[in-house]
């Protein structure tokens, strides 16, 4: 307010209707717990046909497709950490294995009695593997994954595939199975049940650790060490894989590695393609000999492993 002549106050200056208080600069409004907005881009749509290919080949060899999907994701998304890559892969593998299991169930080639025991064996391994992967650096993860793929591939190349029915094994813990599929083929085989359960525990750990689902390891082990016919091993592996990948996926959801963000929606696009792809792979399995399936699996493992090893070396 101003003073007039003689020190009096003017009427105009005495009309102060309110007191102006300086305002602090506006602050951006934030939520106490910000949500990661899920958003997709147009170029993410290529993941759908990729899921079809991965689902078809993964179901054909009983591996779930994670062994092929993880290297692709590692190469395409170098900015994502190992835990995010494995969580995406396990989500897709779970969907693919569920679809493949339905197809193989119609073919009556799943050994449910053995499969359920193997599922129980995978629980501790799958859960611990999903936790441990969060502590592994990306470059180390690439190197470990490459070594595992190449080792399995070379093992299959050097060891002749067994497609004929092996002579029944004997001893304690040995169980015998007789399965007749929808086409009238009869498969008779025997194996050590507890040996299979113990192996499943280790496979469960590696499957969640690497995000490959475990079928890529389970099928060769079932066919060579447990004397399963290849077609029964492939179908049963898909059944076990459905639960194994589901266990790892659940752990990633609980830990927050997989949440409502772009990575989850990218995994959903892959799964959208993998589900019909699994049906295609199951139908193709009728037309391929067991030896051809194993050779295709071995070649894919060595090639993908070599490419990933080169990337790990180059950094």
C-alpha positions as CSV (number, residue, x, y, z in Angstrom):
1,X,0.0,0.0,0.0
2,X,1.1,3.6,-0.7
3,X,0.8,6.7,1.5
4,X,-0.7,10.0,0.2
5,X,0.4,13.6,0.8
6,X,0.7,14.5,4.4
7,X,1.2,10.9,5.4
8,X,-2.5,9.8,5.0
9,X,-3.5,6.6,3.5
10,X,-5.4,6.8,0.3
11,X,-8.7,4.9,0.0
12,X,-7.7,3.2,-3.2
13,X,-4.7,1.7,-1.5
14,X,-6.6,0.5,1.5
15,X,-8.7,-1.9,-0.6
16,X,-6.7,-5.1,-0.3
17,X,-9.1,-7.9,-0.7
18,X,-6.6,-10.7,-0.4
19,X,-3.0,-11.4,0.5
20,X,-1.0,-12.7,-2.4
21,X,1.3,-15.6,-1.3
22,X,4.1,-16.5,-3.6
23,X,3.6,-20.0,-5.1
24,X,6.3,-22.6,-5.3
25,X,7.1,-24.0,-8.7
26,X,4.6,-26.7,-9.7
27,X,5.8,-30.2,-9.1
28,X,5.0,-33.1,-11.4
29,X,2.4,-35.3,-9.9
30,X,3.6,-38.9,-9.2
31,X,1.9,-41.9,-7.9
32,X,3.4,-43.5,-4.7
33,X,3.7,-46.8,-6.6
34,X,4.0,-46.0,-10.3
35,X,2.7,-48.5,-12.7
36,X,4.7,-49.7,-15.7
37,X,2.4,-49.0,-18.6
38,X,2.2,-51.9,-21.0
39,X,2.7,-50.7,-24.5
40,X,3.4,-52.4,-27.8
41,X,4.8,-51.2,-31.0
42,X,4.0,-52.2,-34.6
43,X,7.3,-53.9,-35.0
44,X,6.4,-56.3,-32.1
45,X,3.9,-58.1,-34.4
46,X,6.8,-60.1,-36.0
47,X,6.8,-62.1,-32.7
48,X,3.6,-63.9,-33.7
49,X,5.1,-65.7,-36.7
50,X,8.2,-66.3,-34.7
51,X,6.1,-68.0,-32.0
52,X,4.5,-70.3,-34.7
53,X,7.9,-71.5,-35.9
54,X,9.2,-71.9,-32.3
55,X,6.1,-73.7,-31.2
56,X,6.1,-76.1,-34.2
57,X,9.7,-77.1,-34.0
58,X,9.7,-77.2,-30.2
59,X,6.7,-79.6,-30.1
60,X,8.1,-81.7,-32.9
61,X,11.2,-82.5,-30.9
62,X,9.5,-82.3,-27.5
63,X,11.7,-79.4,-26.3
64,X,9.0,-76.7,-25.9
65,X,11.0,-74.3,-28.1
66,X,12.7,-72.4,-25.4
67,X,16.2,-73.6,-26.6
68,X,15.5,-71.8,-29.9
69,X,13.6,-68.8,-28.5
70,X,16.1,-67.7,-25.8
71,X,19.0,-67.2,-28.2
72,X,16.8,-65.2,-30.6
73,X,15.6,-63.0,-27.7
74,X,19.2,-62.6,-26.5
75,X,20.3,-61.4,-29.9
76,X,17.3,-59.2,-30.6
77,X,17.0,-57.6,-27.2
78,X,20.5,-57.0,-25.9
79,X,19.2,-54.4,-23.5
80,X,17.1,-56.9,-21.5
81,X,18.7,-58.7,-18.6
82,X,18.9,-62.5,-18.3
83,X,16.1,-62.8,-15.8
84,X,13.6,-61.0,-18.1
85,X,14.7,-63.1,-21.1
86,X,14.2,-66.4,-19.2
87,X,10.9,-65.3,-17.7
88,X,9.5,-64.4,-21.2
89,X,10.7,-67.7,-22.6
90,X,9.2,-69.8,-19.8
91,X,5.9,-68.0,-20.3
92,X,5.9,-69.0,-24.0
93,X,7.2,-72.5,-23.3
94,X,4.4,-73.1,-20.8
95,X,1.7,-72.1,-23.3
96,X,3.4,-74.1,-26.1
97,X,3.8,-77.2,-23.9
98,X,0.1,-77.0,-22.9
99,X,-1.0,-76.9,-26.5
100,X,1.4,-79.7,-27.5
101,X,0.2,-81.8,-24.6
102,X,-3.4,-81.6,-25.8
103,X,-2.3,-82.7,-29.3
104,X,-0.2,-85.6,-28.0
105,X,-3.0,-86.6,-25.6
106,X,-5.2,-87.1,-28.6
107,X,-2.5,-89.3,-30.1
108,X,-2.3,-91.3,-26.8
109,X,1.4,-91.1,-26.7
110,X,1.9,-89.5,-23.2
111,X,3.1,-91.8,-20.4
112,X,1.1,-90.1,-17.6
113,X,2.3,-92.5,-14.9
114,X,5.9,-91.7,-15.5
115,X,5.3,-88.0,-16.3
116,X,3.6,-87.2,-13.0
117,X,6.6,-88.6,-11.1
118,X,8.9,-86.6,-13.2
119,X,6.8,-83.5,-12.5
120,X,7.2,-84.0,-8.8
121,X,11.0,-84.2,-9.3
122,X,11.1,-80.9,-11.2
123,X,9.5,-78.8,-8.4
124,X,12.6,-78.0,-6.3
125,X,14.9,-77.6,-9.3
126,X,12.6,-75.3,-11.2
127,X,11.9,-73.0,-8.3
128,X,15.6,-72.6,-7.3
129,X,16.7,-72.1,-10.9
130,X,14.2,-69.3,-11.4
131,X,15.6,-67.6,-8.3
132,X,19.3,-68.1,-9.1
133,X,19.1,-66.6,-12.6
134,X,18.5,-63.1,-11.1
135,X,22.1,-63.1,-9.8
136,X,23.9,-64.1,-13.1
137,X,25.4,-61.3,-15.3
138,X,24.2,-61.2,-18.9
139,X,27.5,-62.1,-20.6
140,X,28.1,-65.0,-18.2
141,X,24.5,-66.2,-18.9
142,X,25.2,-66.2,-22.6
143,X,28.4,-68.2,-22.2
144,X,26.7,-70.8,-19.9
145,X,23.8,-71.2,-22.3
146,X,26.1,-71.7,-25.3
147,X,28.1,-74.4,-23.5
148,X,25.0,-76.3,-22.5
149,X,23.5,-76.2,-26.1
150,X,26.7,-77.3,-27.8
151,X,27.4,-80.0,-25.3
152,X,23.9,-81.6,-25.7
153,X,24.1,-81.2,-29.5
154,X,27.5,-82.9,-29.8
155,X,26.3,-85.7,-27.4
156,X,23.4,-86.4,-29.8
157,X,25.6,-86.3,-32.9
158,X,28.2,-88.6,-31.5
159,X,25.8,-91.1,-30.0
160,X,23.6,-92.9,-32.4
161,X,19.9,-92.3,-31.9
162,X,17.9,-95.2,-30.4
163,X,14.6,-95.6,-32.2
164,X,14.1,-99.3,-31.7
165,X,12.6,-100.7,-28.5
166,X,15.4,-101.4,-26.0
167,X,15.6,-104.7,-24.1
168,X,13.9,-104.2,-20.7
169,X,16.3,-103.3,-17.9
170,X,16.2,-105.1,-14.5
171,X,16.9,-104.3,-10.9
172,X,15.4,-102.4,-8.0
173,X,13.2,-99.4,-8.8
174,X,12.6,-100.6,-12.4
175,X,9.1,-100.1,-13.8
176,X,7.7,-101.4,-17.0
177,X,5.4,-99.5,-19.3
178,X,3.2,-100.6,-22.2
179,X,1.5,-97.9,-24.3
180,X,-0.7,-98.3,-27.4
181,X,-1.2,-95.1,-29.3
182,X,-4.2,-93.9,-31.4
183,X,-2.7,-95.4,-34.5
184,X,-2.4,-98.9,-33.0
185,X,1.4,-98.8,-32.4
186,X,2.5,-100.5,-29.2
187,X,5.5,-99.3,-27.2
188,X,7.0,-101.5,-24.5
189,X,9.9,-100.3,-22.4
190,X,11.4,-100.3,-18.9
191,X,13.5,-97.8,-16.9
192,X,14.6,-97.0,-13.3
193,X,11.9,-94.7,-11.9
194,X,14.0,-93.1,-9.2
195,X,16.8,-92.4,-11.6
196,X,14.3,-90.6,-13.8
197,X,13.0,-88.5,-10.9
198,X,16.5,-87.5,-9.8
199,X,17.4,-86.5,-13.3
200,X,14.2,-84.5,-13.5
201,X,15.3,-82.4,-10.5
202,X,18.5,-81.4,-12.2
203,X,16.7,-80.7,-15.5
204,X,14.2,-78.6,-13.6
205,X,17.0,-76.4,-12.3
206,X,18.7,-75.9,-15.7
207,X,15.4,-75.3,-17.4
208,X,14.4,-72.4,-15.1
209,X,17.9,-71.1,-15.0
210,X,18.3,-70.9,-18.8
211,X,14.6,-70.4,-19.6
212,X,14.6,-73.3,-22.1
213,X,11.9,-75.3,-20.4
214,X,14.1,-78.4,-20.1
215,X,12.6,-80.5,-22.9
216,X,15.8,-80.1,-25.0
217,X,17.6,-82.0,-22.2
218,X,14.8,-84.2,-21.1
219,X,14.1,-85.8,-24.4
220,X,17.7,-87.0,-25.1
221,X,18.0,-88.3,-21.5
222,X,14.7,-90.1,-21.7
223,X,15.6,-91.6,-25.1
224,X,19.1,-92.7,-24.2
225,X,19.5,-93.1,-20.5
226,X,15.9,-94.2,-19.6
227,X,15.3,-96.2,-22.7
228,X,12.0,-94.4,-23.7
229,X,11.0,-94.8,-27.4
230,X,11.6,-91.4,-29.0
231,X,8.0,-90.7,-29.8
232,X,6.9,-91.5,-26.3
233,X,9.8,-89.4,-24.8
234,X,8.8,-86.4,-27.0
235,X,5.1,-86.6,-26.0
236,X,5.8,-87.2,-22.3
237,X,8.4,-84.4,-22.2
238,X,5.8,-81.9,-23.4
239,X,3.5,-83.0,-20.6
240,X,6.2,-82.6,-18.0
241,X,7.4,-79.4,-19.6
242,X,3.9,-77.8,-19.1
243,X,4.3,-78.0,-15.4
244,X,8.0,-77.3,-15.2
245,X,7.7,-74.1,-17.2
246,X,4.6,-73.1,-15.2
247,X,6.6,-73.4,-11.9
248,X,9.3,-71.2,-13.2
249,X,6.9,-68.7,-14.6
250,X,5.0,-68.5,-11.3
251,X,8.3,-67.7,-9.5
252,X,9.1,-64.9,-11.9
253,X,5.6,-63.4,-11.4
254,X,6.0,-63.5,-7.6
255,X,9.5,-62.0,-7.8
256,X,8.4,-59.2,-10.1
257,X,10.7,-60.2,-13.0
258,X,7.5,-60.7,-15.1
259,X,4.8,-58.0,-14.6
260,X,2.4,-55.9,-16.7
261,X,4.9,-54.3,-18.9
262,X,6.0,-54.5,-22.5
263,X,8.1,-57.7,-21.9
264,X,5.0,-59.6,-20.8
265,X,2.9,-58.4,-23.7
266,X,5.8,-59.4,-26.1
267,X,5.7,-62.9,-24.5
268,X,1.9,-63.0,-25.0
269,X,2.4,-62.3,-28.7
270,X,4.9,-65.1,-28.9
271,X,2.6,-67.4,-27.1
272,X,-0.2,-66.4,-29.5
273,X,1.8,-67.9,-32.3
274,X,3.2,-70.8,-30.3
275,X,-0.2,-72.3,-29.5
276,X,-1.2,-73.1,-33.1
277,X,2.5,-73.9,-33.9
278,X,2.4,-76.7,-31.3
279,X,-0.5,-78.3,-33.1
280,X,1.4,-78.2,-36.4
281,X,4.5,-79.7,-34.7
282,X,2.5,-82.6,-33.2
283,X,1.0,-83.4,-36.6
284,X,4.4,-83.4,-38.3
285,X,5.8,-85.8,-35.7
286,X,3.7,-88.6,-37.3
287,X,5.6,-88.2,-40.6
288,X,9.1,-88.1,-39.2
289,X,11.2,-91.0,-38.0
290,X,12.6,-90.9,-34.5
291,X,16.2,-90.6,-35.8
292,X,15.3,-87.7,-38.0
293,X,13.8,-85.8,-35.0
294,X,17.0,-86.3,-32.9
295,X,19.3,-85.2,-35.8
296,X,17.2,-82.1,-36.3
297,X,17.4,-81.3,-32.6
298,X,21.2,-81.9,-32.5
299,X,21.9,-79.7,-35.6
300,X,19.8,-76.9,-34.1
301,X,21.5,-77.0,-30.8
302,X,25.0,-76.9,-32.2
303,X,24.3,-74.0,-34.6
304,X,22.5,-71.9,-32.0
305,X,25.1,-72.6,-29.4
306,X,27.9,-71.6,-31.7
307,X,26.3,-68.3,-32.6
308,X,25.6,-67.5,-28.9
309,X,29.2,-68.5,-27.9
310,X,30.6,-66.1,-30.5
311,X,28.4,-63.3,-29.1
312,X,29.6,-64.0,-25.5
313,X,33.2,-63.9,-26.6
314,X,32.8,-60.6,-28.5
315,X,30.9,-59.1,-25.6
